[in-house]
Amino acid sequence: QVQLVESGGGWVQPGGSLRLSCAASGSSSSIYARAWYRQAPGNQRELVATITSAGYTNYANSVKGRFTISRDNAKNTVYLQMNSLKPEDTAVYYCHYSTYNPGINYWGQGAQVTVSS
């Protein structure tokens, strides 16, 4: 069993930066990929960025060049560095761990990110 705890959300002005963290407790040996999703009010949850166990990364077109996903295996933590934030980045951000078992995956509790002036 894996539990995910997110931190780092908050309010920032357009053009600013925030870094989200997602710390995992429990065994992560079966983790295939770590990802960040987000959900804005009235919208479906969308995939923002992914990093696989091999270190390959992938990003939504809307955040390419502005967001960076990374991980610290020693700390069992995944990060999302968000730069040049825009009002349309406002959403609740969720970390997600997927395992090699398609039926088992884990979600964080969500972190609110608000970008406004």
Backbone atoms as SQL, in Angstrom:
CREATE TABLE atoms (id INTEGER PRIMARY KEY, chain TEXT, resi INTEGER, resn TEXT, atom TEXT, x REAL, y REAL, z REAL);
INSERT INTO atoms VALUES
  (1, 'A', 1, 'GLN', 'N', 0.835, -1.183, 0.000),
  (2, 'A', 1, 'GLN', 'CA', 0.000, 0.000, 0.000),
  (3, 'A', 1, 'GLN', 'C', 0.882, 1.250, 0.000),
  (4, 'A', 2, 'VAL', 'N', 0.522, 2.215, -0.802),
  (5, 'A', 2, 'VAL', 'CA', 1.270, 3.460, -0.916),
  (6, 'A', 2, 'VAL', 'C', 0.334, 4.625, -0.591),
  (7, 'A', 3, 'GLN', 'N', 0.815, 5.541, 0.218),
  (8, 'A', 3, 'GLN', 'CA', 0.059, 6.764, 0.498),
  (9, 'A', 3, 'GLN', 'C', 0.842, 7.956, -0.043),
  (10, 'A', 4, 'LEU', 'N', 0.132, 8.876, -0.675),
  (11, 'A', 4, 'LEU', 'CA', 0.750, 10.040, -1.291),
  (12, 'A', 4, 'LEU', 'C', 0.282, 11.299, -0.588),
  (13, 'A', 5, 'VAL', 'N', 1.230, 12.150, -0.216),
  (14, 'A', 5, 'VAL', 'CA', 0.917, 13.396, 0.458),
  (15, 'A', 5, 'VAL', 'C', 1.521, 14.546, -0.341),
  (16, 'A', 6, 'GLU', 'N', 0.657, 15.450, -0.790),
  (17, 'A', 6, 'GLU', 'CA', 1.097, 16.570, -1.606),
  (18, 'A', 6, 'GLU', 'C', 1.304, 17.813, -0.768),
  (19, 'A', 7, 'SER', 'N', 2.184, 18.673, -1.262),
  (20, 'A', 7, 'SER', 'CA', 2.406, 19.965, -0.627),
  (21, 'A', 7, 'SER', 'C', 2.915, 20.947, -1.673),
  (22, 'A', 8, 'GLY', 'N', 2.848, 22.231, -1.336),
  (23, 'A', 8, 'GLY', 'CA', 3.424, 23.247, -2.206),
  (24, 'A', 8, 'GLY', 'C', 2.433, 24.066, -3.003),
  (25, 'A', 9, 'GLY', 'N', 1.165, 23.778, -2.899),
  (26, 'A', 9, 'GLY', 'CA', 0.188, 24.586, -3.630),
  (27, 'A', 9, 'GLY', 'C', 0.047, 25.966, -3.013),
  (28, 'A', 10, 'GLY', 'N', -0.749, 26.808, -3.665),
  (29, 'A', 10, 'GLY', 'CA', -0.974, 28.137, -3.128),
  (30, 'A', 10, 'GLY', 'C', -1.382, 29.115, -4.204),
  (31, 'A', 11, 'TRP', 'N', -1.249, 30.377, -3.877),
  (32, 'A', 11, 'TRP', 'CA', -1.616, 31.457, -4.798),
  (33, 'A', 11, 'TRP', 'C', -0.351, 32.122, -5.326),
  (34, 'A', 12, 'VAL', 'N', -0.386, 32.463, -6.614),
  (35, 'A', 12, 'VAL', 'CA', 0.747, 33.140, -7.224),
  (36, 'A', 12, 'VAL', 'C', 0.229, 34.044, -8.328),
  (37, 'A', 13, 'GLN', 'N', 0.927, 35.110, -8.556),
  (38, 'A', 13, 'GLN', 'CA', 0.550, 36.018, -9.636),
  (39, 'A', 13, 'GLN', 'C', 0.974, 35.446, -10.990),
  (40, 'A', 14, 'PRO', 'N', 0.313, 35.856, -12.061),
  (41, 'A', 14, 'PRO', 'CA', 0.735, 35.395, -13.395),
  (42, 'A', 14, 'PRO', 'C', 2.214, 35.684, -13.635),
  (43, 'A', 15, 'GLY', 'N', 2.870, 34.702, -14.209),
  (44, 'A', 15, 'GLY', 'CA', 4.309, 34.807, -14.432),
  (45, 'A', 15, 'GLY', 'C', 5.149, 34.251, -13.308),
  (46, 'A', 16, 'GLY', 'N', 4.525, 33.941, -12.202),
  (47, 'A', 16, 'GLY', 'CA', 5.241, 33.415, -11.056),
  (48, 'A', 16, 'GLY', 'C', 5.504, 31.928, -11.134),
  (49, 'A', 17, 'SER', 'N', 6.079, 31.399, -10.055),
  (50, 'A', 17, 'SER', 'CA', 6.469, 29.986, -10.005),
  (51, 'A', 17, 'SER', 'C', 5.995, 29.346, -8.713),
  (52, 'A', 18, 'LEU', 'N', 5.751, 28.065, -8.800),
  (53, 'A', 18, 'LEU', 'CA', 5.447, 27.231, -7.639),
  (54, 'A', 18, 'LEU', 'C', 6.067, 25.860, -7.875),
  (55, 'A', 19, 'ARG', 'N', 6.367, 25.176, -6.780),
  (56, 'A', 19, 'ARG', 'CA', 6.824, 23.791, -6.895),
  (57, 'A', 19, 'ARG', 'C', 5.943, 22.907, -6.025),
  (58, 'A', 20, 'LEU', 'N', 5.364, 21.918, -6.635),
  (59, 'A', 20, 'LEU', 'CA', 4.570, 20.924, -5.921),
  (60, 'A', 20, 'LEU', 'C', 5.447, 19.719, -5.585),
  (61, 'A', 21, 'SER', 'N', 5.174, 19.149, -4.426),
  (62, 'A', 21, 'SER', 'CA', 5.858, 17.933, -4.005),
  (63, 'A', 21, 'SER', 'C', 4.833, 16.866, -3.676),
  (64, 'A', 22, 'CYS', 'N', 5.202, 15.644, -3.904),
  (65, 'A', 22, 'CYS', 'CA', 4.336, 14.505, -3.585),
  (66, 'A', 22, 'CYS', 'C', 5.217, 13.433, -2.959),
  (67, 'A', 23, 'ALA', 'N', 5.078, 13.274, -1.651),
  (68, 'A', 23, 'ALA', 'CA', 5.888, 12.307, -0.922),
  (69, 'A', 23, 'ALA', 'C', 5.099, 11.016, -0.745),
  (70, 'A', 24, 'ALA', 'N', 5.760, 9.904, -1.042),
  (71, 'A', 24, 'ALA', 'CA', 5.106, 8.604, -0.946),
  (72, 'A', 24, 'ALA', 'C', 5.607, 7.846, 0.268),
  (73, 'A', 25, 'SER', 'N', 4.687, 7.236, 0.974),
  (74, 'A', 25, 'SER', 'CA', 5.047, 6.336, 2.062),
  (75, 'A', 25, 'SER', 'C', 4.687, 4.926, 1.655),
  (76, 'A', 26, 'GLY', 'N', 5.393, 3.962, 2.185),
  (77, 'A', 26, 'GLY', 'CA', 5.151, 2.593, 1.787),
  (78, 'A', 26, 'GLY', 'C', 6.077, 2.191, 0.663),
  (79, 'A', 27, 'SER', 'N', 5.986, 0.956, 0.265),
  (80, 'A', 27, 'SER', 'CA', 6.887, 0.415, -0.743),
  (81, 'A', 27, 'SER', 'C', 6.586, 0.985, -2.108),
  (82, 'A', 28, 'SER', 'N', 7.605, 1.432, -2.797),
  (83, 'A', 28, 'SER', 'CA', 7.428, 1.969, -4.151),
  (84, 'A', 28, 'SER', 'C', 8.134, 1.110, -5.184),
  (85, 'A', 29, 'SER', 'N', 8.470, -0.113, -4.803),
  (86, 'A', 29, 'SER', 'CA', 9.228, -0.953, -5.718),
  (87, 'A', 29, 'SER', 'C', 8.422, -1.372, -6.932),
  (88, 'A', 30, 'SER', 'N', 7.101, -1.324, -6.802),
  (89, 'A', 30, 'SER', 'CA', 6.259, -1.740, -7.922),
  (90, 'A', 30, 'SER', 'C', 5.773, -0.568, -8.764),
  (91, 'A', 31, 'ILE', 'N', 6.297, 0.620, -8.487),
  (92, 'A', 31, 'ILE', 'CA', 5.826, 1.804, -9.202),
  (93, 'A', 31, 'ILE', 'C', 6.396, 1.844, -10.613),
  (94, 'A', 32, 'TYR', 'N', 5.520, 2.015, -11.584),
  (95, 'A', 32, 'TYR', 'CA', 5.948, 2.107, -12.979),
  (96, 'A', 32, 'TYR', 'C', 6.156, 3.553, -13.390),
  (97, 'A', 33, 'ALA', 'N', 5.218, 4.398, -13.003),
  (98, 'A', 33, 'ALA', 'CA', 5.311, 5.805, -13.413),
  (99, 'A', 33, 'ALA', 'C', 4.685, 6.694, -12.356),
  (100, 'A', 34, 'ARG', 'N', 5.152, 7.929, -12.344),
  (101, 'A', 34, 'ARG', 'CA', 4.597, 8.954, -11.481),
  (102, 'A', 34, 'ARG', 'C', 4.115, 10.090, -12.361),
  (103, 'A', 35, 'ALA', 'N', 3.018, 10.684, -11.972),
  (104, 'A', 35, 'ALA', 'CA', 2.439, 11.706, -12.832),
  (105, 'A', 35, 'ALA', 'C', 1.749, 12.780, -12.010),
  (106, 'A', 36, 'TRP', 'N', 1.528, 13.888, -12.686),
  (107, 'A', 36, 'TRP', 'CA', 0.707, 14.954, -12.130),
  (108, 'A', 36, 'TRP', 'C', -0.485, 15.175, -13.064),
  (109, 'A', 37, 'TYR', 'N', -1.664, 15.266, -12.460),
  (110, 'A', 37, 'TYR', 'CA', -2.885, 15.611, -13.159),
  (111, 'A', 37, 'TYR', 'C', -3.399, 16.927, -12.559),
  (112, 'A', 38, 'ARG', 'N', -4.340, 17.528, -13.260),
  (113, 'A', 38, 'ARG', 'CA', -4.998, 18.692, -12.689),
  (114, 'A', 38, 'ARG', 'C', -6.457, 18.716, -13.130),
  (115, 'A', 39, 'GLN', 'N', -7.257, 19.382, -12.305),
  (116, 'A', 39, 'GLN', 'CA', -8.676, 19.496, -12.604),
  (117, 'A', 39, 'GLN', 'C', -9.150, 20.880, -12.221),
  (118, 'A', 40, 'ALA', 'N', -9.593, 21.626, -13.206),
  (119, 'A', 40, 'ALA', 'CA', -10.159, 22.947, -12.978),
  (120, 'A', 40, 'ALA', 'C', -11.671, 22.808, -12.817),
  (121, 'A', 41, 'PRO', 'N', -12.315, 23.751, -12.148),
  (122, 'A', 41, 'PRO', 'CA', -13.768, 23.674, -11.954),
  (123, 'A', 41, 'PRO', 'C', -14.506, 23.535, -13.277),
  (124, 'A', 42, 'GLY', 'N', -15.393, 22.549, -13.334),
  (125, 'A', 42, 'GLY', 'CA', -16.185, 22.332, -14.534),
  (126, 'A', 42, 'GLY', 'C', -15.466, 21.565, -15.621),
  (127, 'A', 43, 'ASN', 'N', -14.202, 21.216, -15.393),
  (128, 'A', 43, 'ASN', 'CA', -13.423, 20.495, -16.408),
  (129, 'A', 43, 'ASN', 'C', -13.114, 19.082, -15.950),
  (130, 'A', 44, 'GLN', 'N', -12.773, 18.259, -16.929),
  (131, 'A', 44, 'GLN', 'CA', -12.318, 16.919, -16.589),
  (132, 'A', 44, 'GLN', 'C', -10.880, 16.963, -16.095),
  (133, 'A', 45, 'ARG', 'N', -10.512, 15.941, -15.339),
  (134, 'A', 45, 'ARG', 'CA', -9.126, 15.836, -14.892),
  (135, 'A', 45, 'ARG', 'C', -8.251, 15.554, -16.101),
  (136, 'A', 46, 'GLU', 'N', -7.143, 16.274, -16.203),
  (137, 'A', 46, 'GLU', 'CA', -6.259, 16.103, -17.347),
  (138, 'A', 46, 'GLU', 'C', -4.834, 15.803, -16.888),
  (139, 'A', 47, 'LEU', 'N', -4.134, 15.046, -17.716),
  (140, 'A', 47, 'LEU', 'CA', -2.753, 14.687, -17.443),
  (141, 'A', 47, 'LEU', 'C', -1.851, 15.870, -17.759),
  (142, 'A', 48, 'VAL', 'N', -0.982, 16.216, -16.820),
  (143, 'A', 48, 'VAL', 'CA', -0.076, 17.344, -16.987),
  (144, 'A', 48, 'VAL', 'C', 1.324, 16.867, -17.360),
  (145, 'A', 49, 'ALA', 'N', 1.847, 15.912, -16.607),
  (146, 'A', 49, 'ALA', 'CA', 3.217, 15.459, -16.836),
  (147, 'A', 49, 'ALA', 'C', 3.390, 14.070, -16.260),
  (148, 'A', 50, 'THR', 'N', 4.304, 13.314, -16.867),
  (149, 'A', 50, 'THR', 'CA', 4.587, 11.952, -16.433),
  (150, 'A', 50, 'THR', 'C', 6.081, 11.725, -16.413),
  (151, 'A', 51, 'ILE', 'N', 6.530, 10.935, -15.449),
  (152, 'A', 51, 'ILE', 'CA', 7.913, 10.471, -15.440),
  (153, 'A', 51, 'ILE', 'C', 7.894, 8.975, -15.126),
  (154, 'A', 52, 'THR', 'N', 8.537, 8.200, -15.976),
  (155, 'A', 52, 'THR', 'CA', 8.539, 6.758, -15.779),
  (156, 'A', 52, 'THR', 'C', 9.664, 6.340, -14.841),
  (157, 'A', 53, 'SER', 'N', 9.656, 5.066, -14.471),
  (158, 'A', 53, 'SER', 'CA', 10.709, 4.552, -13.598),
  (159, 'A', 53, 'SER', 'C', 12.073, 4.636, -14.276),
  (160, 'A', 54, 'ALA', 'N', 12.082, 4.663, -15.599),
  (161, 'A', 54, 'ALA', 'CA', 13.337, 4.795, -16.346),
  (162, 'A', 54, 'ALA', 'C', 13.749, 6.251, -16.515),
  (163, 'A', 55, 'GLY', 'N', 12.894, 7.164, -16.093),
  (164, 'A', 55, 'GLY', 'CA', 13.236, 8.576, -16.164),
  (165, 'A', 55, 'GLY', 'C', 12.730, 9.309, -17.385),
  (166, 'A', 56, 'TYR', 'N', 11.953, 8.636, -18.224),
  (167, 'A', 56, 'TYR', 'CA', 11.401, 9.310, -19.394),
  (168, 'A', 56, 'TYR', 'C', 10.262, 10.234, -18.958),
  (169, 'A', 57, 'THR', 'N', 10.211, 11.409, -19.552),
  (170, 'A', 57, 'THR', 'CA', 9.197, 12.386, -19.187),
  (171, 'A', 57, 'THR', 'C', 8.311, 12.726, -20.379),
  (172, 'A', 58, 'ASN', 'N', 7.107, 13.151, -20.073),
  (173, 'A', 58, 'ASN', 'CA', 6.172, 13.566, -21.106),
  (174, 'A', 58, 'ASN', 'C', 5.289, 14.657, -20.526),
  (175, 'A', 59, 'TYR', 'N', 4.916, 15.614, -21.371),
  (176, 'A', 59, 'TYR', 'CA', 4.160, 16.764, -20.894),
  (177, 'A', 59, 'TYR', 'C', 2.966, 17.064, -21.792),
  (178, 'A', 60, 'ALA', 'N', 1.942, 17.611, -21.196),
  (179, 'A', 60, 'ALA', 'CA', 0.840, 18.148, -21.985),
  (180, 'A', 60, 'ALA', 'C', 1.356, 19.346, -22.776),
  (181, 'A', 61, 'ASN', 'N', 0.817, 19.527, -23.973),
  (182, 'A', 61, 'ASN', 'CA', 1.272, 20.639, -24.809),
  (183, 'A', 61, 'ASN', 'C', 1.126, 21.985, -24.113),
  (184, 'A', 62, 'SER', 'N', 0.104, 22.101, -23.303),
  (185, 'A', 62, 'SER', 'CA', -0.184, 23.386, -22.659),
  (186, 'A', 62, 'SER', 'C', 0.859, 23.794, -21.624),
  (187, 'A', 63, 'VAL', 'N', 1.690, 22.848, -21.172),
  (188, 'A', 63, 'VAL', 'CA', 2.682, 23.171, -20.142),
  (189, 'A', 63, 'VAL', 'C', 4.120, 22.963, -20.593),
  (190, 'A', 64, 'LYS', 'N', 4.304, 22.455, -21.795),
  (191, 'A', 64, 'LYS', 'CA', 5.665, 22.212, -22.294),
  (192, 'A', 64, 'LYS', 'C', 6.485, 23.491, -22.266),
  (193, 'A', 65, 'GLY', 'N', 7.702, 23.361, -21.766),
  (194, 'A', 65, 'GLY', 'CA', 8.593, 24.514, -21.694),
  (195, 'A', 65, 'GLY', 'C', 8.399, 25.352, -20.440),
  (196, 'A', 66, 'ARG', 'N', 7.336, 25.093, -19.706),
  (197, 'A', 66, 'ARG', 'CA', 7.076, 25.861, -18.474),
  (198, 'A', 66, 'ARG', 'C', 7.131, 24.986, -17.222),
  (199, 'A', 67, 'PHE', 'N', 6.692, 23.748, -17.336),
  (200, 'A', 67, 'PHE', 'CA', 6.651, 22.838, -16.189),
  (201, 'A', 67, 'PHE', 'C', 7.733, 21.772, -16.339),
  (202, 'A', 68, 'THR', 'N', 8.245, 21.321, -15.200),
  (203, 'A', 68, 'THR', 'CA', 9.228, 20.243, -15.191),
  (204, 'A', 68, 'THR', 'C', 8.880, 19.249, -14.103),
  (205, 'A', 69, 'ILE', 'N', 8.770, 17.988, -14.489),
  (206, 'A', 69, 'ILE', 'CA', 8.538, 16.921, -13.525),
  (207, 'A', 69, 'ILE', 'C', 9.873, 16.257, -13.216),
  (208, 'A', 70, 'SER', 'N', 10.075, 15.938, -11.948),
  (209, 'A', 70, 'SER', 'CA', 11.314, 15.267, -11.541),
  (210, 'A', 70, 'SER', 'C', 11.013, 14.385, -10.340),
  (211, 'A', 71, 'ARG', 'N', 11.977, 13.568, -9.981),
  (212, 'A', 71, 'ARG', 'CA', 11.776, 12.686, -8.835),
  (213, 'A', 71, 'ARG', 'C', 13.069, 12.562, -8.052),
  (214, 'A', 72, 'ASP', 'N', 12.922, 12.266, -6.792),
  (215, 'A', 72, 'ASP', 'CA', 14.041, 11.973, -5.908),
  (216, 'A', 72, 'ASP', 'C', 13.773, 10.590, -5.334),
  (217, 'A', 73, 'ASN', 'N', 14.452, 9.599, -5.869),
  (218, 'A', 73, 'ASN', 'CA', 14.190, 8.223, -5.443),
  (219, 'A', 73, 'ASN', 'C', 14.539, 8.014, -3.975),
  (220, 'A', 74, 'ALA', 'N', 15.584, 8.651, -3.508),
  (221, 'A', 74, 'ALA', 'CA', 15.988, 8.490, -2.116),
  (222, 'A', 74, 'ALA', 'C', 14.910, 8.996, -1.159),
  (223, 'A', 75, 'LYS', 'N', 14.212, 10.054, -1.574),
  (224, 'A', 75, 'LYS', 'CA', 13.150, 10.625, -0.745),
  (225, 'A', 75, 'LYS', 'C', 11.784, 10.091, -1.127),
  (226, 'A', 76, 'ASN', 'N', 11.736, 9.284, -2.161),
  (227, 'A', 76, 'ASN', 'CA', 10.462, 8.739, -2.633),
  (228, 'A', 76, 'ASN', 'C', 9.466, 9.865, -2.900),
  (229, 'A', 77, 'THR', 'N', 9.943, 10.858, -3.593),
  (230, 'A', 77, 'THR', 'CA', 9.155, 12.065, -3.826),
  (231, 'A', 77, 'THR', 'C', 9.212, 12.464, -5.297),
  (232, 'A', 78, 'VAL', 'N', 8.086, 12.940, -5.799),
  (233, 'A', 78, 'VAL', 'CA', 8.035, 13.472, -7.148),
  (234, 'A', 78, 'VAL', 'C', 7.672, 14.954, -7.047),
  (235, 'A', 79, 'TYR', 'N', 8.230, 15.735, -7.946),
  (236, 'A', 79, 'TYR', 'CA', 8.045, 17.180, -7.924),
  (237, 'A', 79, 'TYR', 'C', 7.447, 17.669, -9.237),
  (238, 'A', 80, 'LEU', 'N', 6.800, 18.807, -9.162),
  (239, 'A', 80, 'LEU', 'CA', 6.374, 19.507, -10.365),
  (240, 'A', 80, 'LEU', 'C', 6.771, 20.966, -10.203),
  (241, 'A', 81, 'GLN', 'N', 7.804, 21.366, -10.933),
  (242, 'A', 81, 'GLN', 'CA', 8.223, 22.763, -10.934),
  (243, 'A', 81, 'GLN', 'C', 7.408, 23.483, -11.998),
  (244, 'A', 82, 'MET', 'N', 6.702, 24.524, -11.602),
  (245, 'A', 82, 'MET', 'CA', 5.819, 25.252, -12.502),
  (246, 'A', 82, 'MET', 'C', 6.304, 26.695, -12.614),
  (247, 'A', 83, 'ASN', 'N', 6.720, 27.067, -13.794),
  (248, 'A', 83, 'ASN', 'CA', 7.207, 28.424, -14.058),
  (249, 'A', 83, 'ASN', 'C', 6.285, 29.120, -15.053),
  (250, 'A', 84, 'SER', 'N', 6.417, 30.426, -15.108),
  (251, 'A', 84, 'SER', 'CA', 5.620, 31.233, -16.046),
  (252, 'A', 84, 'SER', 'C', 4.142, 30.873, -15.958),
  (253, 'A', 85, 'LEU', 'N', 3.655, 30.815, -14.757),
  (254, 'A', 85, 'LEU', 'CA', 2.276, 30.371, -14.540),
  (255, 'A', 85, 'LEU', 'C', 1.275, 31.354, -15.140),
  (256, 'A', 86, 'LYS', 'N', 0.187, 30.781, -15.631),
  (257, 'A', 86, 'LYS', 'CA', -0.885, 31.547, -16.265),
  (258, 'A', 86, 'LYS', 'C', -2.185, 31.319, -15.504),
  (259, 'A', 87, 'PRO', 'N', -3.127, 32.229, -15.613),
  (260, 'A', 87, 'PRO', 'CA', -4.413, 32.025, -14.935),
  (261, 'A', 87, 'PRO', 'C', -5.070, 30.698, -15.320),
  (262, 'A', 88, 'GLU', 'N', -4.879, 30.259, -16.548),
  (263, 'A', 88, 'GLU', 'CA', -5.497, 28.996, -16.968),
  (264, 'A', 88, 'GLU', 'C', -4.832, 27.773, -16.351),
  (265, 'A', 89, 'ASP', 'N', -3.743, 27.967, -15.616),
  (266, 'A', 89, 'ASP', 'CA', -3.147, 26.859, -14.868),
  (267, 'A', 89, 'ASP', 'C', -3.832, 26.646, -13.526),
  (268, 'A', 90, 'THR', 'N', -4.743, 27.531, -13.181),
  (269, 'A', 90, 'THR', 'CA', -5.471, 27.390, -11.921),
  (270, 'A', 90, 'THR', 'C', -6.265, 26.095, -11.910),
  (271, 'A', 91, 'ALA', 'N', -6.036, 25.284, -10.879),
  (272, 'A', 91, 'ALA', 'CA', -6.678, 23.971, -10.785),
  (273, 'A', 91, 'ALA', 'C', -6.246, 23.306, -9.484),
  (274, 'A', 92, 'VAL', 'N', -6.889, 22.203, -9.199),
  (275, 'A', 92, 'VAL', 'CA', -6.398, 21.304, -8.153),
  (276, 'A', 92, 'VAL', 'C', -5.472, 20.301, -8.830),
  (277, 'A', 93, 'TYR', 'N', -4.268, 20.189, -8.311),
  (278, 'A', 93, 'TYR', 'CA', -3.266, 19.312, -8.886),
  (279, 'A', 93, 'TYR', 'C', -3.152, 18.046, -8.036),
  (280, 'A', 94, 'TYR', 'N', -3.148, 16.922, -8.725),
  (281, 'A', 94, 'TYR', 'CA', -3.088, 15.620, -8.063),
  (282, 'A', 94, 'TYR', 'C', -1.863, 14.851, -8.544),
  (283, 'A', 95, 'CYS', 'N', -1.150, 14.244, -7.614),
  (284, 'A', 95, 'CYS', 'CA', -0.110, 13.316, -8.046),
  (285, 'A', 95, 'CYS', 'C', -0.716, 11.924, -8.153),
  (286, 'A', 96, 'HIS', 'N', -0.121, 11.137, -8.990),
  (287, 'A', 96, 'HIS', 'CA', -0.637, 9.801, -9.286),
  (288, 'A', 96, 'HIS', 'C', 0.523, 8.849, -9.498),
  (289, 'A', 97, 'TYR', 'N', 0.454, 7.695, -8.858),
  (290, 'A', 97, 'TYR', 'CA', 1.441, 6.645, -9.055),
  (291, 'A', 97, 'TYR', 'C', 0.743, 5.455, -9.708),
  (292, 'A', 98, 'SER', 'N', 1.310, 4.990, -10.781),
  (293, 'A', 98, 'SER', 'CA', 0.790, 3.776, -11.402),
  (294, 'A', 98, 'SER', 'C', 1.791, 2.646, -11.188),
  (295, 'A', 99, 'THR', 'N', 1.272, 1.451, -11.055),
  (296, 'A', 99, 'THR', 'CA', 2.111, 0.291, -10.794),
  (297, 'A', 99, 'THR', 'C', 2.129, -0.630, -12.001),
  (298, 'A', 100, 'TYR', 'N', 2.922, -1.686, -11.877),
  (299, 'A', 100, 'TYR', 'CA', 2.980, -2.667, -12.949),
  (300, 'A', 100, 'TYR', 'C', 1.710, -3.514, -12.993),
  (301, 'A', 101, 'ASN', 'N', 0.888, -3.433, -11.969),
  (302, 'A', 101, 'ASN', 'CA', -0.429, -4.073, -11.960),
  (303, 'A', 101, 'ASN', 'C', -1.449, -3.036, -12.416),
  (304, 'A', 102, 'PRO', 'N', -2.048, -3.225, -13.593),
  (305, 'A', 102, 'PRO', 'CA', -2.969, -2.203, -14.122),
  (306, 'A', 102, 'PRO', 'C', -4.126, -1.884, -13.195),
  (307, 'A', 103, 'GLY', 'N', -4.440, -2.770, -12.301),
  (308, 'A', 103, 'GLY', 'CA', -5.573, -2.539, -11.416),
  (309, 'A', 103, 'GLY', 'C', -5.229, -1.787, -10.152),
  (310, 'A', 104, 'ILE', 'N', -3.954, -1.465, -9.976),
  (311, 'A', 104, 'ILE', 'CA', -3.528, -0.810, -8.744),
  (312, 'A', 104, 'ILE', 'C', -2.827, 0.492, -9.083),
  (313, 'A', 105, 'ASN', 'N', -3.395, 1.585, -8.600),
  (314, 'A', 105, 'ASN', 'CA', -2.741, 2.882, -8.734),
  (315, 'A', 105, 'ASN', 'C', -3.153, 3.744, -7.545),
  (316, 'A', 106, 'TYR', 'N', -2.458, 4.843, -7.352),
  (317, 'A', 106, 'TYR', 'CA', -2.639, 5.649, -6.151),
  (318, 'A', 106, 'TYR', 'C', -2.755, 7.128, -6.518),
  (319, 'A', 107, 'TRP', 'N', -3.575, 7.838, -5.735),
  (320, 'A', 107, 'TRP', 'CA', -3.774, 9.272, -5.930),
  (321, 'A', 107, 'TRP', 'C', -3.429, 10.041, -4.657),
  (322, 'A', 108, 'GLY', 'N', -2.886, 11.238, -4.853),
  (323, 'A', 108, 'GLY', 'CA', -2.720, 12.154, -3.750),
  (324, 'A', 108, 'GLY', 'C', -4.032, 12.854, -3.435),
  (325, 'A', 109, 'GLN', 'N', -4.029, 13.651, -2.389),
  (326, 'A', 109, 'GLN', 'CA', -5.264, 14.289, -1.929),
  (327, 'A', 109, 'GLN', 'C', -5.599, 15.551, -2.720),
  (328, 'A', 110, 'GLY', 'N', -4.647, 16.062, -3.474),
  (329, 'A', 110, 'GLY', 'CA', -4.873, 17.259, -4.268),
  (330, 'A', 110, 'GLY', 'C', -4.305, 18.498, -3.606),
  (331, 'A', 111, 'ALA', 'N', -3.775, 19.398, -4.424),
  (332, 'A', 111, 'ALA', 'CA', -3.223, 20.671, -3.945),
  (333, 'A', 111, 'ALA', 'C', -3.761, 21.785, -4.838),
  (334, 'A', 112, 'GLN', 'N', -4.347, 22.782, -4.219),
  (335, 'A', 112, 'GLN', 'CA', -4.925, 23.891, -4.986),
  (336, 'A', 112, 'GLN', 'C', -3.821, 24.823, -5.453),
  (337, 'A', 113, 'VAL', 'N', -3.847, 25.143, -6.734),
  (338, 'A', 113, 'VAL', 'CA', -2.961, 26.151, -7.316),
  (339, 'A', 113, 'VAL', 'C', -3.842, 27.224, -7.931),
  (340, 'A', 114, 'THR', 'N', -3.648, 28.452, -7.493),
  (341, 'A', 114, 'THR', 'CA', -4.431, 29.575, -8.006),
  (342, 'A', 114, 'THR', 'C', -3.489, 30.617, -8.580),
  (343, 'A', 115, 'VAL', 'N', -3.720, 30.977, -9.828),
  (344, 'A', 115, 'VAL', 'CA', -2.898, 31.974, -10.506),
  (345, 'A', 115, 'VAL', 'C', -3.792, 33.157, -10.862),
  (346, 'A', 116, 'SER', 'N', -3.570, 34.260, -10.189),
  (347, 'A', 116, 'SER', 'CA', -4.388, 35.445, -10.455),
  (348, 'A', 116, 'SER', 'C', -3.660, 36.682, -9.982),
  (349, 'A', 117, 'SER', 'N', -4.085, 37.804, -10.510),
  (350, 'A', 117, 'SER', 'CA', -3.500, 39.076, -10.088),
  (351, 'A', 117, 'SER', 'C', -4.409, 39.766, -9.083);
